Amino acid sequence: MDFISSHTGELAALLTAVFWTVTSLAFESASKTVGSLSVNFIRLVLAFIFLSLYSLFARGLLLPTDAGGHQWLWLSLSGLVGFVMGDLFLFQSYVLVGARISMLIMSLSPPIAAGIGWLSMGETLTLKQALGMLLIFIGIAMVVLRSEKTPNGSKIIGRKIKFGYSIPGLLLAFGGAVGQAGGLVLSKYGMAGYDVVASVQIRVITGIVGFAAVLLFMHKSGNLLVAVKNAGAMRRITVGSFFGPFLGVSFSLLAVRYTSTGVASALMSIVPVLIIAPSAVLLKEKITFREVAGAIVSVVGVVTFFL
Protein backbone atom coordinates (compact mmCIF):
# COMPACT_ATOMS: atom_id res chain seq x y z
CA MET A 1 0.00 0.00 0.00
CA ASP A 2 2.87 2.37 0.77
CA PHE A 3 4.29 1.73 -2.71
CA ILE A 4 0.92 2.49 -4.33
CA SER A 5 0.34 5.64 -2.30
CA SER A 6 3.86 6.93 -3.00
CA HIS A 7 3.68 6.16 -6.74
CA THR A 8 0.06 7.07 -7.48
CA GLY A 9 0.96 9.28 -10.44
CA GLU A 10 3.32 6.76 -12.03
CA LEU A 11 0.85 3.86 -11.68
CA ALA A 12 -1.95 6.03 -13.07
CA ALA A 13 0.24 6.85 -16.09
CA LEU A 14 1.01 3.16 -16.74
CA LEU A 15 -2.69 2.26 -16.54
CA THR A 16 -3.42 5.13 -18.91
CA ALA A 17 -1.09 3.55 -21.47
CA VAL A 18 -2.95 0.23 -21.18
CA PHE A 19 -6.34 1.96 -21.49
CA TRP A 20 -5.22 3.93 -24.54
CA THR A 21 -3.98 0.75 -26.20
CA VAL A 22 -7.43 -0.81 -25.82
CA THR A 23 -9.29 2.29 -26.95
CA SER A 24 -7.02 2.85 -29.98
CA LEU A 25 -7.76 -0.61 -31.35
CA ALA A 26 -11.49 -0.29 -30.67
CA PHE A 27 -11.76 3.12 -32.30
CA GLU A 28 -9.67 2.12 -35.32
CA SER A 29 -12.11 -0.68 -36.09
CA ALA A 30 -15.19 1.49 -35.50
CA SER A 31 -13.82 4.44 -37.51
CA LYS A 32 -13.14 2.23 -40.52
CA THR A 33 -16.74 0.97 -40.33
CA VAL A 34 -18.86 4.09 -39.68
CA GLY A 35 -16.47 7.04 -40.08
CA SER A 36 -14.25 8.94 -37.68
CA LEU A 37 -16.56 11.93 -37.12
CA SER A 38 -19.46 9.78 -35.96
CA VAL A 39 -17.18 7.75 -33.70
CA ASN A 40 -15.75 10.90 -32.14
CA PHE A 41 -19.16 12.37 -31.33
CA ILE A 42 -20.74 9.15 -30.04
CA ARG A 43 -17.78 8.18 -27.87
CA LEU A 44 -17.81 11.60 -26.16
CA VAL A 45 -21.55 11.34 -25.46
CA LEU A 46 -21.03 7.86 -23.96
CA ALA A 47 -18.01 9.08 -21.99
CA PHE A 48 -20.07 11.97 -20.62
CA ILE A 49 -22.69 9.50 -19.39
CA PHE A 50 -20.02 7.36 -17.68
CA LEU A 51 -18.38 10.40 -16.11
CA SER A 52 -21.66 11.92 -14.93
CA LEU A 53 -22.85 8.71 -13.27
CA TYR A 54 -19.50 8.29 -11.53
CA SER A 55 -19.52 11.93 -10.43
CA LEU A 56 -23.05 11.56 -9.03
CA PHE A 57 -22.04 8.64 -6.82
CA ALA A 58 -18.54 9.89 -5.93
CA ARG A 59 -19.19 13.62 -5.51
CA GLY A 60 -22.94 13.91 -5.21
CA LEU A 61 -22.97 16.16 -8.27
CA LEU A 62 -24.18 15.04 -11.69
CA LEU A 63 -22.52 18.00 -13.44
CA PRO A 64 -19.43 20.11 -12.62
CA THR A 65 -21.54 22.94 -11.23
CA ASP A 66 -18.95 23.67 -8.52
CA ALA A 67 -16.25 24.61 -11.06
CA GLY A 68 -15.07 28.20 -11.14
CA GLY A 69 -14.45 30.48 -14.08
CA HIS A 70 -10.77 29.49 -14.24
CA GLN A 71 -11.63 25.80 -14.62
CA TRP A 72 -14.36 26.38 -17.19
CA LEU A 73 -12.18 28.65 -19.34
CA TRP A 74 -8.95 26.63 -19.44
CA LEU A 75 -10.47 23.15 -19.38
CA SER A 76 -12.86 24.15 -22.15
CA LEU A 77 -9.90 25.34 -24.21
CA SER A 78 -8.20 22.03 -23.39
CA GLY A 79 -11.26 20.15 -24.66
CA LEU A 80 -11.28 22.09 -27.91
CA VAL A 81 -7.56 21.60 -28.51
CA GLY A 82 -7.23 18.02 -27.25
CA PHE A 83 -10.56 16.43 -28.15
CA VAL A 84 -11.86 18.39 -31.12
CA MET A 85 -8.68 19.38 -32.95
CA GLY A 86 -6.40 16.57 -31.80
CA ASP A 87 -8.84 13.68 -32.01
CA LEU A 88 -10.38 14.94 -35.25
CA PHE A 89 -6.96 14.40 -36.84
CA LEU A 90 -6.06 11.28 -34.85
CA PHE A 91 -9.21 9.30 -35.63
CA GLN A 92 -8.93 10.01 -39.35
CA SER A 93 -5.33 8.81 -39.18
CA TYR A 94 -6.66 5.53 -37.74
CA VAL A 95 -8.56 5.08 -41.00
CA LEU A 96 -5.56 5.86 -43.21
CA VAL A 97 -2.59 4.27 -41.40
CA GLY A 98 -4.12 2.32 -38.49
CA ALA A 99 -3.88 2.69 -34.72
CA ARG A 100 -0.41 1.15 -34.40
CA ILE A 101 1.32 3.68 -36.67
CA SER A 102 -0.84 6.55 -35.40
CA MET A 103 0.13 5.85 -31.80
CA LEU A 104 3.79 5.68 -32.81
CA ILE A 105 3.55 9.19 -34.26
CA MET A 106 1.75 10.21 -31.07
CA SER A 107 4.98 9.48 -29.18
CA LEU A 108 5.96 12.95 -30.39
CA SER A 109 3.35 14.42 -28.06
CA PRO A 110 5.53 14.65 -24.91
CA PRO A 111 8.38 16.59 -26.55
CA ILE A 112 5.81 18.78 -28.31
CA ALA A 113 4.29 19.48 -24.88
CA ALA A 114 7.74 20.39 -23.59
CA GLY A 115 8.22 22.64 -26.61
CA ILE A 116 4.97 24.43 -25.84
CA GLY A 117 6.20 24.91 -22.27
CA TRP A 118 9.48 26.27 -23.63
CA LEU A 119 7.70 28.77 -25.88
CA SER A 120 4.97 29.85 -23.46
CA MET A 121 6.67 29.59 -20.06
CA GLY A 122 10.35 29.99 -20.86
CA GLU A 123 11.29 26.43 -19.85
CA THR A 124 14.74 25.27 -20.96
CA LEU A 125 15.62 22.22 -23.05
CA THR A 126 18.68 20.22 -22.02
CA LEU A 127 21.17 18.21 -24.05
CA LYS A 128 19.57 15.00 -22.74
CA GLN A 129 16.18 16.17 -23.98
CA ALA A 130 17.67 16.92 -27.38
CA LEU A 131 19.06 13.36 -27.45
CA GLY A 132 15.61 12.04 -26.51
CA MET A 133 13.98 13.93 -29.38
CA LEU A 134 16.60 12.57 -31.78
CA LEU A 135 15.87 8.98 -30.65
CA ILE A 136 12.13 9.54 -31.11
CA PHE A 137 12.63 10.75 -34.66
CA ILE A 138 15.03 7.88 -35.44
CA GLY A 139 12.53 5.33 -34.09
CA ILE A 140 9.68 6.78 -36.12
CA ALA A 141 11.85 6.93 -39.25
CA MET A 142 12.77 3.25 -38.81
CA VAL A 143 9.07 2.38 -39.00
CA VAL A 144 7.61 4.75 -41.60
CA LEU A 145 10.49 4.96 -44.10
CA ARG A 146 11.40 2.26 -46.61
CA SER A 147 14.54 1.73 -48.67
CA GLU A 148 13.78 0.44 -52.16
CA LYS A 149 16.10 -0.62 -54.97
CA THR A 150 16.04 1.66 -58.00
CA PRO A 151 16.11 -0.40 -61.23
CA ASN A 152 17.44 0.77 -64.58
CA GLY A 153 16.42 -1.88 -67.03
CA SER A 154 17.89 -5.13 -65.79
CA LYS A 155 20.37 -3.39 -63.49
CA ILE A 156 20.00 -2.02 -59.96
CA ILE A 157 21.62 1.41 -59.88
CA GLY A 158 20.89 2.44 -56.30
CA ARG A 159 18.30 2.81 -53.59
CA LYS A 160 15.78 5.45 -52.73
CA ILE A 161 14.04 6.26 -49.47
CA LYS A 162 10.26 6.58 -49.49
CA PHE A 163 7.39 6.55 -47.02
CA GLY A 164 5.93 3.13 -46.38
CA TYR A 165 2.62 4.58 -45.16
CA SER A 166 0.14 7.21 -46.33
CA ILE A 167 1.69 10.68 -45.96
CA PRO A 168 -1.70 12.34 -45.26
CA GLY A 169 -2.30 9.69 -42.58
CA LEU A 170 1.09 10.41 -40.98
CA LEU A 171 0.42 14.16 -41.05
CA LEU A 172 -2.99 13.66 -39.45
CA ALA A 173 -1.41 11.58 -36.69
CA PHE A 174 1.12 14.38 -36.14
CA GLY A 175 -1.77 16.83 -35.85
CA GLY A 176 -3.25 14.52 -33.22
CA ALA A 177 0.06 14.61 -31.30
CA VAL A 178 0.07 18.42 -31.34
CA GLY A 179 -3.54 18.48 -30.12
CA GLN A 180 -2.88 16.04 -27.29
CA ALA A 181 0.20 17.95 -26.17
CA GLY A 182 -1.65 21.26 -26.12
CA GLY A 183 -4.62 19.70 -24.34
CA LEU A 184 -2.39 18.21 -21.64
CA VAL A 185 -0.64 21.51 -20.93
CA LEU A 186 -3.95 23.38 -20.76
CA SER A 187 -5.50 20.67 -18.55
CA LYS A 188 -2.69 20.82 -15.99
CA TYR A 189 -3.07 24.59 -15.74
CA GLY A 190 -6.87 24.49 -15.82
CA MET A 191 -7.39 21.90 -13.06
CA ALA A 192 -5.58 23.98 -10.43
CA GLY A 193 -6.56 21.58 -7.62
CA TYR A 194 -10.05 20.89 -8.95
CA ASP A 195 -11.56 17.37 -9.07
CA VAL A 196 -10.09 15.18 -11.82
CA VAL A 197 -13.32 13.56 -13.07
CA ALA A 198 -15.19 16.86 -13.06
CA SER A 199 -12.29 18.37 -15.03
CA VAL A 200 -12.70 15.67 -17.68
CA GLN A 201 -16.46 16.35 -17.72
CA ILE A 202 -15.81 19.96 -18.67
CA ARG A 203 -13.39 18.88 -21.42
CA VAL A 204 -15.90 16.32 -22.75
CA ILE A 205 -18.79 18.84 -22.73
CA THR A 206 -16.69 21.17 -24.86
CA GLY A 207 -15.72 18.28 -27.12
CA ILE A 208 -19.36 17.31 -27.68
CA VAL A 209 -20.29 20.88 -28.59
CA GLY A 210 -17.27 21.17 -30.86
CA PHE A 211 -17.93 17.94 -32.76
CA ALA A 212 -21.64 18.78 -33.05
CA ALA A 213 -20.62 22.01 -34.77
CA VAL A 214 -18.22 20.13 -37.09
CA LEU A 215 -20.91 17.58 -38.01
CA LEU A 216 -23.42 20.32 -38.81
CA PHE A 217 -20.89 22.37 -40.77
CA MET A 218 -19.86 19.35 -42.84
CA HIS A 219 -23.46 18.15 -43.24
CA LYS A 220 -22.53 14.77 -41.73
CA SER A 221 -25.15 14.62 -38.97
CA GLY A 222 -27.12 11.99 -40.89
CA ASN A 223 -24.16 9.62 -40.53
CA LEU A 224 -24.80 9.45 -36.78
CA LEU A 225 -28.01 7.47 -37.27
CA VAL A 226 -26.21 5.01 -39.53
CA ALA A 227 -23.51 4.56 -36.90
CA VAL A 228 -25.99 4.08 -34.03
CA LYS A 229 -27.80 1.37 -36.01
CA ASN A 230 -24.57 -0.57 -36.54
CA ALA A 231 -24.49 -2.91 -33.52
CA GLY A 232 -20.92 -4.07 -34.05
CA ALA A 233 -19.58 -0.53 -34.35
CA MET A 234 -21.55 0.60 -31.29
CA ARG A 235 -20.04 -2.21 -29.20
CA ARG A 236 -16.55 -1.13 -30.17
CA ILE A 237 -17.35 2.55 -29.59
CA THR A 238 -18.75 1.73 -26.14
CA VAL A 239 -15.64 -0.25 -25.18
CA GLY A 240 -13.39 2.51 -26.54
CA SER A 241 -15.39 5.21 -24.74
CA PHE A 242 -15.14 3.43 -21.40
CA PHE A 243 -11.38 2.87 -21.65
CA GLY A 244 -10.56 6.13 -23.46
CA PRO A 245 -12.37 9.38 -22.61
CA PHE A 246 -13.61 7.93 -19.28
CA LEU A 247 -10.82 5.84 -17.71
CA GLY A 248 -7.91 6.89 -19.94
CA VAL A 249 -8.32 10.66 -19.78
CA SER A 250 -9.27 10.57 -16.08
CA PHE A 251 -6.18 8.54 -15.20
CA SER A 252 -3.96 10.77 -17.37
CA LEU A 253 -5.10 13.83 -15.42
CA LEU A 254 -4.66 11.88 -12.18
CA ALA A 255 -1.12 11.10 -13.32
CA VAL A 256 -0.16 14.73 -14.02
CA ARG A 257 -1.64 15.75 -10.66
CA TYR A 258 0.45 13.33 -8.58
CA THR A 259 3.68 13.34 -10.60
CA SER A 260 5.41 15.68 -13.02
CA THR A 261 4.00 16.15 -16.51
CA GLY A 262 7.28 14.80 -17.91
CA VAL A 263 7.26 11.55 -15.92
CA ALA A 264 3.56 11.01 -16.64
CA SER A 265 4.03 11.67 -20.36
CA ALA A 266 7.01 9.34 -20.55
CA LEU A 267 5.14 6.45 -18.94
CA MET A 268 2.01 7.06 -21.00
CA SER A 269 4.11 7.02 -24.17
CA ILE A 270 4.70 3.23 -24.11
CA VAL A 271 1.50 2.65 -26.11
CA PRO A 272 3.46 2.14 -29.40
CA VAL A 273 5.13 -0.89 -27.81
CA LEU A 274 2.04 -2.19 -25.97
CA ILE A 275 -0.07 -2.07 -29.15
CA ILE A 276 2.26 -4.27 -31.25
CA ALA A 277 1.12 -7.66 -29.89
CA PRO A 278 -2.66 -7.06 -30.10
CA SER A 279 -2.25 -5.55 -33.58
CA ALA A 280 -0.52 -8.73 -34.75
CA VAL A 281 -2.90 -11.13 -32.96
CA LEU A 282 -6.27 -9.38 -33.29
CA LEU A 283 -5.85 -7.34 -36.48
CA LYS A 284 -3.51 -9.82 -38.22
CA GLU A 285 -1.05 -7.06 -39.13
CA LYS A 286 2.31 -8.12 -40.50
CA ILE A 287 4.89 -6.52 -38.24
CA THR A 288 8.60 -6.60 -39.05
CA PHE A 289 11.51 -6.69 -36.63
CA ARG A 290 12.50 -3.23 -37.89
CA GLU A 291 9.10 -1.85 -36.88
CA VAL A 292 9.29 -3.40 -33.41
CA ALA A 293 12.80 -2.00 -32.97
CA GLY A 294 11.66 1.42 -34.17
CA ALA A 295 8.78 1.52 -31.70
CA ILE A 296 11.14 0.58 -28.86
CA VAL A 297 13.68 3.23 -29.89
CA SER A 298 10.92 5.88 -29.93
CA VAL A 299 9.75 4.95 -26.44
CA VAL A 300 13.34 4.97 -25.18
CA GLY A 301 13.62 8.44 -26.69
CA VAL A 302 10.58 9.68 -24.79
CA VAL A 303 11.87 8.19 -21.53
CA THR A 304 15.30 9.76 -22.15
CA PHE A 305 13.62 13.09 -22.86
CA PHE A 306 11.93 13.28 -19.48
CA LEU A 307 13.79 11.08 -17.01
C-alpha positions as CSV (number, residue, x, y, z in Angstrom):
1,M,0.0,0.0,0.0
2,D,2.9,2.4,0.8
3,F,4.3,1.7,-2.7
4,I,0.9,2.5,-4.3
5,S,0.3,5.6,-2.3
6,S,3.9,6.9,-3.0
7,H,3.7,6.2,-6.7
8,T,0.1,7.1,-7.5
9,G,1.0,9.3,-10.4
10,E,3.3,6.8,-12.0
11,L,0.9,3.9,-11.7
12,A,-1.9,6.0,-13.1
13,A,0.2,6.8,-16.1
14,L,1.0,3.2,-16.7
15,L,-2.7,2.3,-16.5
16,T,-3.4,5.1,-18.9
17,A,-1.1,3.6,-21.5
18,V,-3.0,0.2,-21.2
19,F,-6.3,2.0,-21.5
20,W,-5.2,3.9,-24.5
21,T,-4.0,0.8,-26.2
22,V,-7.4,-0.8,-25.8
23,T,-9.3,2.3,-26.9
24,S,-7.0,2.9,-30.0
25,L,-7.8,-0.6,-31.4
26,A,-11.5,-0.3,-30.7
27,F,-11.8,3.1,-32.3
28,E,-9.7,2.1,-35.3
29,S,-12.1,-0.7,-36.1
30,A,-15.2,1.5,-35.5
31,S,-13.8,4.4,-37.5
32,K,-13.1,2.2,-40.5
33,T,-16.7,1.0,-40.3
34,V,-18.9,4.1,-39.7
35,G,-16.5,7.0,-40.1
36,S,-14.2,8.9,-37.7
37,L,-16.6,11.9,-37.1
38,S,-19.5,9.8,-36.0
39,V,-17.2,7.7,-33.7
40,N,-15.8,10.9,-32.1
41,F,-19.2,12.4,-31.3
42,I,-20.7,9.2,-30.0
43,R,-17.8,8.2,-27.9
44,L,-17.8,11.6,-26.2
45,V,-21.5,11.3,-25.5
46,L,-21.0,7.9,-24.0
47,A,-18.0,9.1,-22.0
48,F,-20.1,12.0,-20.6
49,I,-22.7,9.5,-19.4
50,F,-20.0,7.4,-17.7
51,L,-18.4,10.4,-16.1
52,S,-21.7,11.9,-14.9
53,L,-22.9,8.7,-13.3
54,Y,-19.5,8.3,-11.5
55,S,-19.5,11.9,-10.4
56,L,-23.0,11.6,-9.0
57,F,-22.0,8.6,-6.8
58,A,-18.5,9.9,-5.9
59,R,-19.2,13.6,-5.5
60,G,-22.9,13.9,-5.2
61,L,-23.0,16.2,-8.3
62,L,-24.2,15.0,-11.7
63,L,-22.5,18.0,-13.4
64,P,-19.4,20.1,-12.6
65,T,-21.5,22.9,-11.2
66,D,-18.9,23.7,-8.5
67,A,-16.3,24.6,-11.1
68,G,-15.1,28.2,-11.1
69,G,-14.4,30.5,-14.1
70,H,-10.8,29.5,-14.2
71,Q,-11.6,25.8,-14.6
72,W,-14.4,26.4,-17.2
73,L,-12.2,28.6,-19.3
74,W,-9.0,26.6,-19.4
75,L,-10.5,23.2,-19.4
76,S,-12.9,24.1,-22.2
77,L,-9.9,25.3,-24.2
78,S,-8.2,22.0,-23.4
79,G,-11.3,20.2,-24.7
80,L,-11.3,22.1,-27.9
81,V,-7.6,21.6,-28.5
82,G,-7.2,18.0,-27.2
83,F,-10.6,16.4,-28.1
84,V,-11.9,18.4,-31.1
85,M,-8.7,19.4,-33.0
86,G,-6.4,16.6,-31.8
87,D,-8.8,13.7,-32.0
88,L,-10.4,14.9,-35.3
89,F,-7.0,14.4,-36.8
90,L,-6.1,11.3,-34.8
91,F,-9.2,9.3,-35.6
92,Q,-8.9,10.0,-39.3
93,S,-5.3,8.8,-39.2
94,Y,-6.7,5.5,-37.7
95,V,-8.6,5.1,-41.0
96,L,-5.6,5.9,-43.2
97,V,-2.6,4.3,-41.4
98,G,-4.1,2.3,-38.5
99,A,-3.9,2.7,-34.7
100,R,-0.4,1.2,-34.4
101,I,1.3,3.7,-36.7
102,S,-0.8,6.6,-35.4
103,M,0.1,5.9,-31.8
104,L,3.8,5.7,-32.8
105,I,3.5,9.2,-34.3
106,M,1.8,10.2,-31.1
107,S,5.0,9.5,-29.2
108,L,6.0,12.9,-30.4
109,S,3.3,14.4,-28.1
110,P,5.5,14.6,-24.9
111,P,8.4,16.6,-26.6
112,I,5.8,18.8,-28.3
113,A,4.3,19.5,-24.9
114,A,7.7,20.4,-23.6
115,G,8.2,22.6,-26.6
116,I,5.0,24.4,-25.8
117,G,6.2,24.9,-22.3
118,W,9.5,26.3,-23.6
119,L,7.7,28.8,-25.9
120,S,5.0,29.8,-23.5
121,M,6.7,29.6,-20.1
122,G,10.4,30.0,-20.9
123,E,11.3,26.4,-19.9
124,T,14.7,25.3,-21.0
125,L,15.6,22.2,-23.0
126,T,18.7,20.2,-22.0
127,L,21.2,18.2,-24.1
128,K,19.6,15.0,-22.7
129,Q,16.2,16.2,-24.0
130,A,17.7,16.9,-27.4
131,L,19.1,13.4,-27.4
132,G,15.6,12.0,-26.5
133,M,14.0,13.9,-29.4
134,L,16.6,12.6,-31.8
135,L,15.9,9.0,-30.7
136,I,12.1,9.5,-31.1
137,F,12.6,10.8,-34.7
138,I,15.0,7.9,-35.4
139,G,12.5,5.3,-34.1
140,I,9.7,6.8,-36.1
141,A,11.8,6.9,-39.2
142,M,12.8,3.2,-38.8
143,V,9.1,2.4,-39.0
144,V,7.6,4.8,-41.6
145,L,10.5,5.0,-44.1
146,R,11.4,2.3,-46.6
147,S,14.5,1.7,-48.7
148,E,13.8,0.4,-52.2
149,K,16.1,-0.6,-55.0
150,T,16.0,1.7,-58.0
151,P,16.1,-0.4,-61.2
152,N,17.4,0.8,-64.6
153,G,16.4,-1.9,-67.0
154,S,17.9,-5.1,-65.8
155,K,20.4,-3.4,-63.5
156,I,20.0,-2.0,-60.0
157,I,21.6,1.4,-59.9
158,G,20.9,2.4,-56.3
159,R,18.3,2.8,-53.6
160,K,15.8,5.5,-52.7
161,I,14.0,6.3,-49.5
162,K,10.3,6.6,-49.5
163,F,7.4,6.6,-47.0
164,G,5.9,3.1,-46.4
165,Y,2.6,4.6,-45.2
166,S,0.1,7.2,-46.3
167,I,1.7,10.7,-46.0
168,P,-1.7,12.3,-45.3
169,G,-2.3,9.7,-42.6
170,L,1.1,10.4,-41.0
171,L,0.4,14.2,-41.0
172,L,-3.0,13.7,-39.5
173,A,-1.4,11.6,-36.7
174,F,1.1,14.4,-36.1
175,G,-1.8,16.8,-35.8
176,G,-3.2,14.5,-33.2
177,A,0.1,14.6,-31.3
178,V,0.1,18.4,-31.3
179,G,-3.5,18.5,-30.1
180,Q,-2.9,16.0,-27.3
181,A,0.2,18.0,-26.2
182,G,-1.6,21.3,-26.1
183,G,-4.6,19.7,-24.3
184,L,-2.4,18.2,-21.6
185,V,-0.6,21.5,-20.9
186,L,-4.0,23.4,-20.8
187,S,-5.5,20.7,-18.5
188,K,-2.7,20.8,-16.0
189,Y,-3.1,24.6,-15.7
190,G,-6.9,24.5,-15.8
191,M,-7.4,21.9,-13.1
192,A,-5.6,24.0,-10.4
193,G,-6.6,21.6,-7.6
194,Y,-10.1,20.9,-9.0
195,D,-11.6,17.4,-9.1
196,V,-10.1,15.2,-11.8
197,V,-13.3,13.6,-13.1
198,A,-15.2,16.9,-13.1
199,S,-12.3,18.4,-15.0
200,V,-12.7,15.7,-17.7
201,Q,-16.5,16.3,-17.7
202,I,-15.8,20.0,-18.7
203,R,-13.4,18.9,-21.4
204,V,-15.9,16.3,-22.7
205,I,-18.8,18.8,-22.7
206,T,-16.7,21.2,-24.9
207,G,-15.7,18.3,-27.1
208,I,-19.4,17.3,-27.7
209,V,-20.3,20.9,-28.6
210,G,-17.3,21.2,-30.9
211,F,-17.9,17.9,-32.8
212,A,-21.6,18.8,-33.0
213,A,-20.6,22.0,-34.8
214,V,-18.2,20.1,-37.1
215,L,-20.9,17.6,-38.0
216,L,-23.4,20.3,-38.8
217,F,-20.9,22.4,-40.8
218,M,-19.9,19.4,-42.8
219,H,-23.5,18.1,-43.2
220,K,-22.5,14.8,-41.7
221,S,-25.1,14.6,-39.0
222,G,-27.1,12.0,-40.9
223,N,-24.2,9.6,-40.5
224,L,-24.8,9.4,-36.8
225,L,-28.0,7.5,-37.3
226,V,-26.2,5.0,-39.5
227,A,-23.5,4.6,-36.9
228,V,-26.0,4.1,-34.0
229,K,-27.8,1.4,-36.0
230,N,-24.6,-0.6,-36.5
231,A,-24.5,-2.9,-33.5
232,G,-20.9,-4.1,-34.1
233,A,-19.6,-0.5,-34.3
234,M,-21.5,0.6,-31.3
235,R,-20.0,-2.2,-29.2
236,R,-16.5,-1.1,-30.2
237,I,-17.3,2.6,-29.6
238,T,-18.8,1.7,-26.1
239,V,-15.6,-0.2,-25.2
240,G,-13.4,2.5,-26.5
241,S,-15.4,5.2,-24.7
242,F,-15.1,3.4,-21.4
243,F,-11.4,2.9,-21.7
244,G,-10.6,6.1,-23.5
245,P,-12.4,9.4,-22.6
246,F,-13.6,7.9,-19.3
247,L,-10.8,5.8,-17.7
248,G,-7.9,6.9,-19.9
249,V,-8.3,10.7,-19.8
250,S,-9.3,10.6,-16.1
251,F,-6.2,8.5,-15.2
252,S,-4.0,10.8,-17.4
253,L,-5.1,13.8,-15.4
254,L,-4.7,11.9,-12.2
255,A,-1.1,11.1,-13.3
256,V,-0.2,14.7,-14.0
257,R,-1.6,15.7,-10.7
258,Y,0.4,13.3,-8.6
259,T,3.7,13.3,-10.6
260,S,5.4,15.7,-13.0
261,T,4.0,16.1,-16.5
262,G,7.3,14.8,-17.9
263,V,7.3,11.6,-15.9
264,A,3.6,11.0,-16.6
265,S,4.0,11.7,-20.4
266,A,7.0,9.3,-20.5
267,L,5.1,6.4,-18.9
268,M,2.0,7.1,-21.0
269,S,4.1,7.0,-24.2
270,I,4.7,3.2,-24.1
271,V,1.5,2.6,-26.1
272,P,3.5,2.1,-29.4
273,V,5.1,-0.9,-27.8
274,L,2.0,-2.2,-26.0
275,I,-0.1,-2.1,-29.1
276,I,2.3,-4.3,-31.2
277,A,1.1,-7.7,-29.9
278,P,-2.7,-7.1,-30.1
279,S,-2.2,-5.5,-33.6
280,A,-0.5,-8.7,-34.7
281,V,-2.9,-11.1,-33.0
282,L,-6.3,-9.4,-33.3
283,L,-5.8,-7.3,-36.5
284,K,-3.5,-9.8,-38.2
285,E,-1.0,-7.1,-39.1
286,K,2.3,-8.1,-40.5
287,I,4.9,-6.5,-38.2
288,T,8.6,-6.6,-39.1
289,F,11.5,-6.7,-36.6
290,R,12.5,-3.2,-37.9
291,E,9.1,-1.9,-36.9
292,V,9.3,-3.4,-33.4
293,A,12.8,-2.0,-33.0
294,G,11.7,1.4,-34.2
295,A,8.8,1.5,-31.7
296,I,11.1,0.6,-28.9
297,V,13.7,3.2,-29.9
298,S,10.9,5.9,-29.9
299,V,9.7,4.9,-26.4
300,V,13.3,5.0,-25.2
301,G,13.6,8.4,-26.7
302,V,10.6,9.7,-24.8
303,V,11.9,8.2,-21.5
304,T,15.3,9.8,-22.2
305,F,13.6,13.1,-22.9
306,F,11.9,13.3,-19.5
307,L,13.8,11.1,-17.0
